[in-house]
């Protein structure tokens, strides 16, 4: 399947993965084409379900299980670098703007 990926700057690029690919396969494919992206910090948000965050903890799950199919559009974001304070990364909020709205996570 071919996926449209949009990064924080709004740039689009395409990645191709097998139809039975997992989140880990997608992460690997993205970092193979975009070498400067830290794969362990990547967060994916599918365009069709902007309330869902897909992270490294989901690496073994099939992309199809998240509703992704050929032509799907996903946004990529990053977990911030860990602070020396060790605050809870899960408690952070993420903002991004899509073409139709502003989203808060």
The 8 nearest C-alpha neighbors of each residue, nearest first, counted from 0:
[[1, 69, 18, 16, 15, 17, 68, 2],
 [0, 2, 15, 69, 70, 14, 16, 13],
 [3, 1, 70, 71, 14, 13, 72, 69],
 [2, 4, 72, 13, 12, 71, 73, 70],
 [5, 3, 73, 12, 11, 74, 13, 72],
 [4, 6, 11, 74, 10, 9, 75, 73],
 [7, 5, 75, 9, 8, 10, 74, 4],
 [8, 6, 9, 76, 75, 5, 10, 74],
 [7, 9, 6, 10, 5, 11, 75, 76],
 [10, 8, 6, 7, 5, 11, 74, 97],
 [11, 9, 8, 5, 6, 12, 7, 4],
 [12, 10, 5, 4, 9, 3, 6, 13],
 [11, 13, 4, 3, 5, 10, 14, 2],
 [12, 14, 3, 2, 4, 1, 15, 11],
 [15, 13, 2, 1, 16, 29, 28, 3],
 [14, 16, 1, 0, 2, 13, 17, 28],
 [15, 17, 0, 20, 18, 1, 14, 25],
 [16, 18, 20, 19, 0, 15, 24, 1],
 [17, 19, 0, 20, 16, 68, 63, 69],
 [18, 20, 17, 61, 21, 63, 62, 16],
 [21, 19, 17, 18, 24, 61, 16, 62],
 [20, 22, 61, 24, 62, 23, 60, 59],
 [21, 23, 58, 25, 24, 62, 60, 26],
 [22, 24, 58, 26, 21, 25, 27, 59],
 [25, 23, 27, 21, 22, 26, 20, 28],
 [26, 24, 28, 22, 27, 23, 29, 21],
 [25, 27, 23, 29, 24, 28, 38, 22],
 [28, 26, 24, 30, 25, 29, 31, 23],
 [27, 29, 25, 31, 26, 30, 24, 32],
 [30, 28, 26, 32, 31, 27, 33, 25],
 [29, 31, 33, 34, 32, 27, 28, 36],
 [32, 30, 28, 29, 33, 34, 27, 26],
 [33, 31, 30, 29, 34, 28, 14, 27],
 [32, 34, 30, 35, 31, 29, 36, 28],
 [35, 33, 30, 36, 31, 32, 37, 29],
 [34, 36, 33, 37, 30, 32, 38, 31],
 [35, 37, 34, 30, 33, 38, 41, 29],
 [38, 36, 40, 39, 35, 41, 30, 34],
 [39, 37, 41, 40, 36, 26, 30, 27],
 [38, 40, 37, 41, 55, 26, 54, 78],
 [41, 39, 78, 77, 38, 37, 42, 79],
 [42, 40, 77, 38, 39, 76, 75, 54],
 [41, 43, 54, 76, 77, 75, 53, 52],
 [44, 42, 75, 53, 74, 52, 73, 54],
 [43, 45, 74, 52, 73, 49, 51, 53],
 [46, 44, 73, 48, 47, 49, 72, 74],
 [45, 47, 73, 72, 48, 49, 44, 74],
 [46, 48, 45, 49, 72, 66, 71, 73],
 [49, 47, 45, 50, 46, 51, 44, 66],
 [50, 48, 51, 46, 45, 44, 47, 52],
 [49, 51, 48, 52, 104, 44, 45, 102],
 [52, 50, 49, 48, 44, 53, 45, 43],
 [53, 51, 44, 43, 54, 42, 50, 49],
 [52, 54, 43, 42, 44, 57, 51, 55],
 [55, 53, 42, 56, 57, 52, 43, 41],
 [54, 56, 58, 57, 39, 53, 41, 23],
 [55, 57, 54, 58, 53, 59, 60, 22],
 [58, 56, 55, 60, 54, 59, 53, 22],
 [57, 59, 23, 22, 55, 60, 56, 21],
 [60, 58, 57, 21, 22, 23, 61, 56],
 [61, 59, 21, 57, 58, 22, 62, 64],
 [60, 62, 21, 64, 63, 20, 22, 19],
 [61, 63, 65, 21, 64, 67, 22, 20],
 [62, 64, 66, 67, 65, 61, 68, 19],
 [65, 63, 61, 62, 66, 60, 67, 21],
 [66, 64, 62, 63, 67, 61, 45, 60],
 [67, 65, 63, 64, 68, 62, 47, 45],
 [68, 66, 63, 62, 65, 71, 69, 64],
 [67, 69, 71, 70, 63, 0, 66, 62],
 [68, 70, 0, 1, 71, 2, 67, 18],
 [69, 71, 2, 1, 68, 3, 72, 0],
 [72, 70, 2, 68, 69, 67, 3, 73],
 [71, 73, 3, 46, 4, 2, 45, 70],
 [74, 72, 45, 4, 46, 44, 3, 5],
 [73, 75, 5, 44, 43, 4, 6, 45],
 [76, 74, 43, 6, 42, 5, 44, 41],
 [75, 77, 42, 41, 43, 7, 74, 6],
 [78, 76, 41, 40, 42, 79, 75, 37],
 [77, 79, 40, 80, 41, 42, 76, 88],
 [80, 78, 77, 81, 40, 88, 82, 91],
 [79, 81, 82, 78, 40, 77, 88, 83],
 [82, 80, 79, 85, 83, 88, 86, 84],
 [83, 81, 84, 85, 80, 86, 79, 88],
 [82, 84, 85, 81, 86, 80, 87, 88],
 [85, 83, 82, 86, 81, 87, 88, 80],
 [86, 84, 82, 83, 81, 87, 88, 80],
 [87, 85, 84, 88, 82, 81, 83, 90],
 [86, 88, 89, 90, 85, 91, 81, 84],
 [87, 89, 90, 91, 86, 78, 81, 79],
 [88, 90, 87, 91, 92, 86, 78, 104],
 [91, 89, 88, 87, 92, 86, 104, 93],
 [92, 90, 89, 88, 93, 87, 104, 78],
 [91, 93, 104, 90, 103, 94, 89, 88],
 [92, 94, 104, 103, 91, 95, 102, 76],
 [95, 93, 103, 102, 104, 92, 96, 101],
 [96, 94, 102, 101, 97, 93, 103, 7],
 [95, 97, 101, 100, 102, 98, 94, 99],
 [96, 98, 100, 99, 101, 95, 102, 46],
 [97, 99, 100, 96, 101, 95, 9, 46],
 [98, 100, 97, 101, 96, 102, 95, 46],
 [101, 99, 97, 96, 98, 102, 95, 103],
 [102, 100, 96, 95, 97, 103, 94, 99],
 [101, 103, 95, 94, 96, 100, 104, 97],
 [104, 102, 94, 93, 92, 95, 101, 50],
 [103, 93, 92, 94, 102, 50, 91, 52]]
